[in-house]
Amino acid sequence: MALPKKRHSTLRKGRRRAAVLKNFMHKYNIPRRVKE
């Protein structure tokens, strides 16, 4: 999934990615532990 790059999101990059990942997994009903 391609996300538009935001210029000033460098500080919150980690949190943002976590949120996006969570949304992505929730959307496709993927178990949290599938990534190992």
N, CA, C and O atoms as a printed pandas DataFrame, in Angstrom:
     atom_number atom_name residue_name chain_id  residue_number  x_coord  y_coord  z_coord
0              1         N          MET        A               1    0.834   -1.188    0.000
1              2        CA          MET        A               1    0.000    0.000    0.000
2              3         C          MET        A               1    0.874    1.246    0.000
3              4         O          MET        A               1    1.750    1.411    0.849
4              5         N          ALA        A               2    0.625    2.091   -0.942
5              6        CA          ALA        A               2    1.454    3.290   -1.085
6              7         C          ALA        A               2    0.803    4.449   -0.345
7              8         O          ALA        A               2   -0.343    4.816   -0.603
8              9         N          LEU        A               3    1.566    5.009    0.578
9             10        CA          LEU        A               3    1.037    6.150    1.320
10            11         C          LEU        A               3    1.725    7.423    0.866
11            12         O          LEU        A               3    2.937    7.431    0.654
12            13         N          PRO        A               4    0.967    8.497    0.715
13            14        CA          PRO        A               4    1.573    9.774    0.324
14            15         C          PRO        A               4    2.549   10.243    1.383
15            16         O          PRO        A               4    2.260   10.185    2.578
16            17         N          LYS        A               5    3.705   10.707    0.941
17            18        CA          LYS        A               5    4.724   11.133    1.908
18            19         C          LYS        A               5    4.400   12.535    2.419
19            20         O          LYS        A               5    4.095   13.443    1.646
20            21         N          LYS        A               6    4.472   12.684    3.726
21            22        CA          LYS        A               6    4.233   14.011    4.310
22            23         C          LYS        A               6    5.565   14.597    4.748
23            24         O          LYS        A               6    6.403   13.897    5.317
24            25         N          ARG        A               7    5.755   15.875    4.484
25            26        CA          ARG        A               7    7.052   16.488    4.745
26            27         C          ARG        A               7    7.390   16.563    6.228
27            28         O          ARG        A               7    8.523   16.288    6.623
28            29         N          HIS        A               8    6.416   16.933    7.048
29            30        CA          HIS        A               8    6.760   17.245    8.440
30            31         C          HIS        A               8    6.412   16.112    9.395
31            32         O          HIS        A               8    6.335   16.322   10.605
32            33         N          SER        A               9    6.203   14.922    8.866
33            34        CA          SER        A               9    5.794   13.825    9.750
34            35         C          SER        A               9    6.995   13.013   10.205
35            36         O          SER        A               9    6.848   11.875   10.651
36            37         N          THR        A              10    8.179   13.593   10.093
37            38        CA          THR        A              10    9.375   12.830   10.470
38            39         C          THR        A              10    9.379   12.533   11.960
39            40         O          THR        A              10    9.828   11.469   12.387
40            41         N          LEU        A              11    8.874   13.483   12.756
41            42        CA          LEU        A              11    8.916   13.300   14.207
42            43         C          LEU        A              11    7.995   12.174   14.647
43            44         O          LEU        A              11    8.356   11.349   15.487
44            45         N          ARG        A              12    6.794   12.150   14.064
45            46        CA          ARG        A              12    5.828   11.140   14.500
46            47         C          ARG        A              12    5.804    9.943   13.581
47            48         O          ARG        A              12    4.827    9.195   13.555
48            49         N          LYS        A              13    6.878    9.753   12.823
49            50        CA          LYS        A              13    6.893    8.670   11.840
50            51         C          LYS        A              13    6.592    7.316   12.489
51            52         O          LYS        A              13    5.772    6.545   11.991
52            53         N          GLY        A              14    7.260    7.045   13.595
53            54        CA          GLY        A              14    7.086    5.746   14.251
54            55         C          GLY        A              14    5.637    5.509   14.657
55            56         O          GLY        A              14    5.063    4.459   14.367
56            57         N          ARG        A              15    5.057    6.492   15.330
57            58        CA          ARG        A              15    3.679    6.323   15.790
58            59         C          ARG        A              15    2.739    6.218   14.600
59            60         O          ARG        A              15    1.815    5.404   14.597
60            61         N          ARG        A              16    2.979    7.047   13.591
61            62        CA          ARG        A              16    2.094    7.046   12.429
62            63         C          ARG        A              16    2.124    5.684   11.755
63            64         O          ARG        A              16    1.081    5.131   11.409
64            65         N          ARG        A              17    3.337    5.141   11.569
65            66        CA          ARG        A              17    3.462    3.843   10.912
66            67         C          ARG        A              17    2.754    2.759   11.716
67            68         O          ARG        A              17    2.119    1.868   11.153
68            69         N          ALA        A              18    2.869    2.846   13.026
69            70        CA          ALA        A              18    2.214    1.858   13.881
70            71         C          ALA        A              18    0.695    1.929   13.685
71            72         O          ALA        A              18    0.024    0.904   13.571
72            73         N          ALA        A              19    0.175    3.142   13.651
73            74        CA          ALA        A              19   -1.265    3.313   13.476
74            75         C          ALA        A              19   -1.700    2.787   12.116
75            76         O          ALA        A              19   -2.704    2.082   12.005
76            77         N          VAL        A              20   -0.950    3.129   11.099
77            78        CA          VAL        A              20   -1.279    2.682    9.744
78            79         C          VAL        A              20   -1.253    1.164    9.676
79            80         O          VAL        A              20   -2.140    0.535    9.099
80            81         N          LEU        A              21   -0.219    0.591   10.276
81            82        CA          LEU        A              21   -0.092   -0.869   10.253
82            83         C          LEU        A              21   -1.277   -1.508   10.969
83            84         O          LEU        A              21   -1.833   -2.504   10.504
84            85         N          LYS        A              22   -1.652   -0.932   12.090
85            86        CA          LYS        A              22   -2.777   -1.468   12.851
86            87         C          LYS        A              22   -4.053   -1.403   12.023
87            88         O          LYS        A              22   -4.813   -2.369   11.963
88            89         N          ASN        A              23   -4.282   -0.261   11.385
89            90        CA          ASN        A              23   -5.468   -0.117   10.544
90            91         C          ASN        A              23   -5.453   -1.139    9.425
91            92         O          ASN        A              23   -6.468   -1.770    9.133
92            93         N          PHE        A              24   -4.289   -1.298    8.798
93            94        CA          PHE        A              24   -4.147   -2.235    7.690
94            95         C          PHE        A              24   -4.484   -3.649    8.138
95            96         O          PHE        A              24   -5.222   -4.365    7.461
96            97         N          MET        A              25   -3.942   -4.045    9.278
97            98        CA          MET        A              25   -4.171   -5.406    9.768
98            99         C          MET        A              25   -5.626   -5.579   10.174
99           100         O          MET        A              25   -6.223   -6.627    9.930
100          101         N          HIS        A              26   -6.193   -4.560   10.790
101          102        CA          HIS        A              26   -7.591   -4.646   11.206
102          103         C          HIS        A              26   -8.488   -4.773    9.979
103          104         O          HIS        A              26   -9.470   -5.515    9.983
104          105         N          LYS        A              27   -8.134   -4.043    8.944
105          106        CA          LYS        A              27   -8.922   -4.043    7.717
106          107         C          LYS        A              27   -8.983   -5.435    7.109
107          108         O          LYS        A              27  -10.032   -5.873    6.638
108          109         N          TYR        A              28   -7.848   -6.126    7.124
109          110        CA          TYR        A              28   -7.797   -7.447    6.502
110          111         C          TYR        A              28   -7.909   -8.573    7.519
111          112         O          TYR        A              28   -7.719   -9.744    7.192
112          113         N          ASN        A              29   -8.226   -8.196    8.779
113          114        CA          ASN        A              29   -8.430   -9.215    9.800
114          115         C          ASN        A              29   -7.218  -10.107    9.974
115          116         O          ASN        A              29   -7.356  -11.324   10.099
116          117         N          ILE        A              30   -6.044   -9.524    9.984
117          118        CA          ILE        A              30   -4.824  -10.307   10.149
118          119         C          ILE        A              30   -4.446  -10.335   11.633
119          120         O          ILE        A              30   -4.395   -9.283   12.272
120          121         N          PRO        A              31   -4.185  -11.508   12.183
121          122        CA          PRO        A              31   -3.777  -11.600   13.582
122          123         C          PRO        A              31   -2.519  -10.787   13.843
123          124         O          PRO        A              31   -1.656  -10.669   12.973
124          125         N          ARG        A              32   -2.419  -10.225   15.047
125          126        CA          ARG        A              32   -1.302   -9.357   15.374
126          127         C          ARG        A              32    0.030  -10.102   15.306
127          128         O          ARG        A              32    1.048   -9.516   14.937
128          129         N          ARG        A              33    0.030  -11.383   15.657
129          130        CA          ARG        A              33    1.294  -12.117   15.778
130          131         C          ARG        A              33    1.778  -12.683   14.450
131          132         O          ARG        A              33    2.802  -13.365   14.410
132          133         N          VAL        A              34    1.070  -12.417   13.380
133          134        CA          VAL        A              34    1.437  -13.009   12.096
134          135         C          VAL        A              34    2.809  -12.524   11.645
135          136         O          VAL        A              34    3.501  -13.201   10.885
136          137         N          LYS        A              35    3.196  -11.332   12.129
137          138        CA          LYS        A              35    4.511  -10.771   11.742
138          139         C          LYS        A              35    5.569  -11.203   12.730
139          140         O          LYS        A              35    5.592  -10.727   13.865
140          141         N          GLU        A              36    6.443  -12.096   12.318
141          142        CA          GLU        A              36    7.515  -12.510   13.225
142          143         C          GLU        A              36    8.771  -12.815   12.460
143          144         O          GLU        A              36    9.784  -13.181   13.057
